[in-house]
Amino acid sequence: LGTLNILNCMNEFGVDKILLASTSSLYAGLPMPFHEELPVNTPISPYAASKKAAEMMAYTYHYLYKMNVVMARYFTVYGPMGRPDMSVLRFIKWIDCNETIELFGDGKQTRDFSYVEDVAEGSIVASEKTSGFEIFNVGGGNQPTSMLEIISILETLLQKKAKIKYLPQHIADVSDTQADVSKAIRLLNWRPSVQIEQGLKQTVDWYMNNKEICKFI
C-alpha cells in the first residue's frame, strides 16, 4: 500500500520518473550469477515478496501512465552509516565489544557485498541515463564473500578475536548471492570499484570515530 500511495502521488503531481529500490532476495534459488532476465516469481520471504509486489505495481504505472521506471536490485549493501541491523556493522560492534556474534548457519554462506558509495553512484547513473522501464543489478559484481571471511577480515582490522555462537540457518535465508552487473556496465558505463577489504576498512574507521552512535546497534 505504501508503494501504491507513492506512485499515485507521483502520478498526480506529474512526476515522470521513479527509481525503485528493489532487492537481490528476489533471486532466491535461481542459478548464479543472477541476471535481470531471470524469472523472479518465487520469493521465499515476506521482504522479497513485498519487493516483488512493488516491482509489479511500478510496471503497471509505467504501462498505464508511461511513467519512466528504473528498478535497482541491490545486493547486501554495507558501509559507513549503514543499517544497524545488517551483518557488517553488527559484527564490527560485537567483535570490538567482545560480545558473541550470533551467526545463523555454518558461516560458509556467501554474499555479493556492495559498498554504499558504489551503490549510490550506480543508482544515480541509472536514474539519469535510462527511460522507459529498466531493471539493473546494483551489486559488487565480484566473487561472493562468505560470512566467515568477513569476520576474519574484521578481526584483523579490529585486532580482536571474534566469539561466535552458531545458530540454525533461517529457512528464508538464501545460501549465496552473486550479481551479474554486465547490463549496468554495458548501458550505464557503471561498475563497482570498492573491493571488500577496502570497504570494510572504511566501515571500521567510521565505526571507530562514531562509537557513541553505534552503541545502540
Order of alpha helices (4+ residues) and beta strands (2+ residues): alpha-beta-alpha-beta-beta-alpha-beta-beta-beta-alpha-beta-beta-alpha-beta-alpha-alpha-alpha
